[in-house]
Amino acid sequence: MDFKQEDFLKKYHLSKDDISKAQIDWNTLMEIYHDFNTYRTSYETQADFIANTLRRHEKIHSVKSRVKDPDHLIEKIIRKTPNRKEKYGADFQFSIDNYKEEITDLIGVRAIHIFKDDWEEIHNFISKTWKVIEITANVREGDDTKRFEELDIQIQSRKSGYRSVHYLIEFFPTNQKVITEIQVRTIFEEGYGEIDHQLRYSHQEIPEVLALNLLLLNRIVGSSDEMASFINLLNRNWTKMENEYERIIDSKNKQINELKNNIEEKATINSEDKEELIARLNEITINDNIVGLMGNLIKTSNPRNK
């Protein structure tokens, strides 16, 4: 079905001048609109397949997938036409023959993880599972980008504070190539991204008071991500210490049981055996003091014991 040009332009804050300046033929846009609708069901199947593949990774908290809305596709084509003319020349036009490769987020999948440190494992999984044709790390100015640079990942600084790593993958479920965008971000980045997206799409130009508060929220989100990563590291170290505590307790109990058995097996104990038993008991006592300190530290730090 078609939609009225006037209603469409009003909805997306566009004008007929935007169409004419970009030398866009409205009939061509309608052809793309109808062509895309014929592929939507197939794209939805592919989106589900990619999402389910990502869900198998233990570091991924949740996955969202979507196929681009046809109206949004037409809006994006209008918005991207000037850029493509700069790239390919003034004669470039979107058409039903090229839009599937030029618009790379017809299928969009978002993988959300909890801790920033989890990203690299997810990155490796995506790289091994699909043919990745492009990776872009969207960062805020001042963010640590060392690991992205080491992996030769393109870095894009966003004034809005938007953070997310974007992958373009390609595969051939049929004879026709499908390009999909996979976005990987933390749960905090997801929350900020959704808020930022809703506000920016609600205004042709976001009011300054909203923009300033968005940047404040972005700083809070960044700090929350860092704090969550620190808590995760602290938890790993604490778990390691608890396991070591349990190991020492088990070892101590085994030594005590061995000494008891030795004492019971010997009717009389000569001076040499006595000295050996005393030495072993002293060793256990010293270790017991260390274990006691560890145990007290663990217990006093556990709120269930307060």
C-alpha positions in Angstrom: 0.0 0.0 0.0 1.1 3.5 -0.7 1.2 6.4 1.8 0.6 10.0 1.2 3.6 12.1 0.5 2.4 15.0 2.6 1.8 12.9 5.6 5.1 11.1 5.3 7.1 14.3 5.0 5.3 15.8 8.0 6.0 12.7 10.1 9.7 12.8 9.5 10.2 16.6 9.5 11.0 16.6 5.8 9.9 18.9 3.0 9.4 18.7 -0.8 12.6 20.8 -1.1 14.6 18.0 0.5 13.3 15.6 -2.2 13.9 18.0 -5.1 17.4 19.1 -3.9 18.5 15.5 -3.7 16.9 14.8 -7.2 14.9 11.9 -5.8 12.1 10.5 -7.8 9.1 9.7 -5.5 8.0 6.9 -7.8 11.3 5.2 -7.3 10.9 5.5 -3.6 7.5 3.8 -4.0 9.1 1.0 -6.0 11.7 0.4 -3.2 8.9 0.5 -0.6 6.9 -2.2 -2.4 10.0 -4.3 -3.1 11.1 -4.2 0.5 7.7 -5.4 1.7 8.0 -8.5 -0.4 11.2 -9.5 1.4 10.1 -8.6 4.9 9.0 -12.1 5.9 12.2 -13.6 4.7 14.2 -11.0 6.6 12.3 -11.6 9.8 13.3 -15.3 9.5 16.9 -14.4 9.1 16.8 -11.9 12.0 15.4 -14.7 14.3 18.1 -17.1 13.2 20.9 -14.6 14.0 19.4 -13.6 17.3 19.0 -17.3 18.4 22.6 -18.0 17.4 23.8 -15.1 19.6 21.6 -16.2 22.5 23.7 -19.3 22.8 26.7 -17.3 24.0 26.9 -17.4 27.8 28.2 -13.8 28.1 25.2 -12.3 26.3 22.4 -11.3 28.6 19.6 -10.7 26.1 19.1 -10.2 22.3 16.7 -8.0 20.4 16.1 -8.2 16.7 14.0 -6.3 14.2 13.5 -5.8 10.5 13.5 -2.1 9.4 10.1 -0.5 9.2 9.3 0.4 5.5 8.6 4.0 6.4 11.9 4.3 8.2 13.6 2.8 5.2 12.3 5.5 2.8 13.2 8.2 5.4 16.7 6.9 5.6 17.1 6.7 1.8 16.1 10.4 1.5 18.5 11.3 4.3 21.4 9.3 2.9 21.1 10.3 -0.7 23.3 13.5 -0.4 26.0 11.4 1.3 25.9 8.8 -1.5 26.1 11.4 -4.2 29.2 12.7 -2.5 30.6 9.2 -2.4 29.6 7.9 -5.9 29.0 11.0 -7.9 26.1 13.4 -8.6 24.2 10.8 -10.8 23.8 8.3 -8.0 20.2 7.3 -7.1 18.9 4.6 -4.8 17.0 1.9 -6.7 15.5 -1.5 -6.1 18.8 -2.9 -7.5 21.1 -1.3 -5.0 19.3 -0.3 -1.8 19.7 -3.7 -0.2 23.5 -3.3 -0.1 23.6 0.4 0.5 21.2 0.3 3.5 23.1 -2.0 5.8 20.6 -2.2 8.7 17.6 -3.7 7.0 18.1 -6.4 9.5 19.2 -5.2 13.0 20.2 -7.4 15.9 21.2 -6.1 19.3 23.3 -8.2 21.7 23.3 -6.9 25.3 25.8 -7.9 27.9 26.2 -6.9 31.6 29.9 -6.2 32.1 32.2 -4.2 29.8 34.9 -6.9 30.1 32.5 -9.4 28.4 32.7 -7.6 25.1 35.9 -9.2 23.7 34.5 -12.8 24.1 31.4 -11.8 22.2 33.5 -10.0 19.6 35.5 -13.2 19.0 32.3 -15.3 18.8 30.8 -13.0 16.1 34.1 -12.9 14.1 34.3 -16.7 14.1 30.6 -17.3 13.3 30.0 -14.9 10.4 31.9 -13.0 7.7 32.4 -9.6 9.2 32.8 -6.9 6.6 33.0 -3.9 8.9 33.4 -3.1 12.6 32.9 0.3 14.2 33.3 1.2 17.9 31.2 4.2 18.8 32.7 5.9 21.8 32.5 9.1 23.7 35.5 11.4 23.5 37.8 10.5 26.4 36.9 6.8 26.5 39.7 4.3 26.6 40.0 3.0 23.0 43.3 1.1 23.4 41.8 -2.4 22.9 39.9 -1.3 19.8 43.1 0.1 18.4 45.0 -3.1 19.1 42.3 -5.1 17.2 42.4 -2.6 14.3 38.7 -1.6 14.9 37.4 1.6 13.4 36.7 4.2 16.1 34.0 6.8 15.8 33.7 9.5 18.5 30.1 10.5 19.1 29.3 13.9 20.6 26.0 12.5 21.9 27.9 10.1 24.1 26.4 7.1 22.3 28.4 3.9 22.9 28.1 0.7 21.0 30.2 -1.6 18.8 28.6 -2.2 15.4 29.3 -5.2 13.2 28.2 -5.6 9.6 28.0 -9.2 8.6 27.1 -10.9 5.4 25.8 -14.3 4.5 23.9 -16.1 1.8 20.7 -17.8 3.1 19.6 -17.9 -0.5 21.3 -16.8 -3.8 20.9 -13.2 -2.6 23.4 -11.8 -0.1 22.0 -10.5 3.1 23.8 -7.8 5.2 22.9 -7.5 8.8 24.0 -5.0 11.5 24.8 -6.5 14.9 25.1 -4.0 17.8 26.9 -5.0 20.9 26.6 -2.9 24.1 26.3 -3.1 27.8 23.0 -3.1 29.7 23.7 0.5 30.8 24.6 1.6 27.3 21.3 0.1 26.1 19.3 2.1 28.6 21.0 5.3 27.6 20.7 4.5 23.9 17.0 4.0 24.1 16.4 7.2 26.0 18.6 9.2 23.6 16.9 7.6 20.5 13.4 8.4 21.8 14.2 12.0 22.5 16.0 12.7 19.3 13.3 11.2 17.2 10.7 13.3 19.0 12.3 16.6 17.9 13.6 17.9 14.6 16.3 19.5 16.7 16.7 18.4 20.3 16.3 21.4 22.8 19.5 22.4 24.5 18.1 21.7 28.0 17.4 18.1 27.0 20.8 17.7 25.2 22.7 18.9 28.4 20.8 16.5 30.6 21.4 13.7 28.2 25.1 14.3 28.4 24.9 14.3 32.2 23.0 11.0 32.1 25.7 9.7 29.7 28.4 10.5 32.3 26.4 8.7 35.0 26.0 5.7 32.7 29.7 5.6 31.9 30.5 5.7 35.6 27.9 2.9 36.3 29.6 0.7 33.7 33.0 1.2 35.3 31.6 0.5 38.7 29.9 -2.6 37.5 33.1 -3.8 36.0 35.0 -3.1 39.3 32.3 -5.0 41.3 32.7 -7.9 38.8 36.5 -8.0 39.3 36.1 -7.8 43.1 33.6 -10.7 43.0 36.0 -12.9 41.0 38.8 -12.2 43.4 36.6 -12.8 46.4 35.3 -16.1 45.0 38.9 -17.1 44.4 39.7 -16.3 48.0 36.7 -18.2 49.3 37.7 -21.3 47.3 41.3 -21.0 48.6 39.8 -20.8 52.2 37.8 -24.0 51.6 40.9 -25.7 50.2 43.0 -24.9 53.2 40.3 -26.0 55.6 40.0 -29.4 53.8 43.8 -29.8 53.8 44.0 -28.9 57.5 41.3 -31.5 58.4 43.0 -34.2 56.4 46.3 -33.5 58.3 44.5 -33.6 61.7 42.9 -36.9 60.8 46.3 -38.4 59.7 47.8 -37.4 63.0 44.9 -39.0 64.9 45.4 -42.2 63.0 49.1 -42.2 63.6 48.6 -41.7 67.4 46.0 -44.5 67.5 48.2 -46.9 65.6 51.1 -46.4 68.0 50.8 -47.9 71.5 53.9 -46.0 72.7 55.5 -42.9 71.2 59.3 -42.6 71.2 60.9 -39.2 71.5 61.7 -38.9 67.7 58.0 -39.6 66.8 56.9 -37.2 69.5 59.0 -34.4 68.1 57.7 -35.1 64.6 54.1 -35.0 65.8 54.7 -31.8 67.7 56.2 -30.2 64.6 53.3 -31.1 62.5 50.8 -29.9 65.1 52.7 -26.6 65.2 52.5 -26.3 61.4 48.8 -26.9 61.5 48.4 -24.3 64.3 50.2 -21.7 62.2 48.1 -22.4 59.2 45.0 -22.4 61.4 45.8 -18.8 62.4 46.0 -17.8 58.7 42.8 -19.6 58.0 41.1 -17.9 60.9 42.0 -14.5 59.6 40.7 -15.4 56.2 37.5 -16.8 57.6 36.9 -13.7 59.8 37.5 -11.4 56.8 35.0 -13.4 54.7 32.4 -13.6 57.4 32.5 -10.0 58.4 32.2 -8.9 54.8 29.1 -11.0 54.2 25.9 -9.0 55.1 24.1 -12.3 55.8 26.4 -12.8 58.8 25.6 -9.3 60.3 
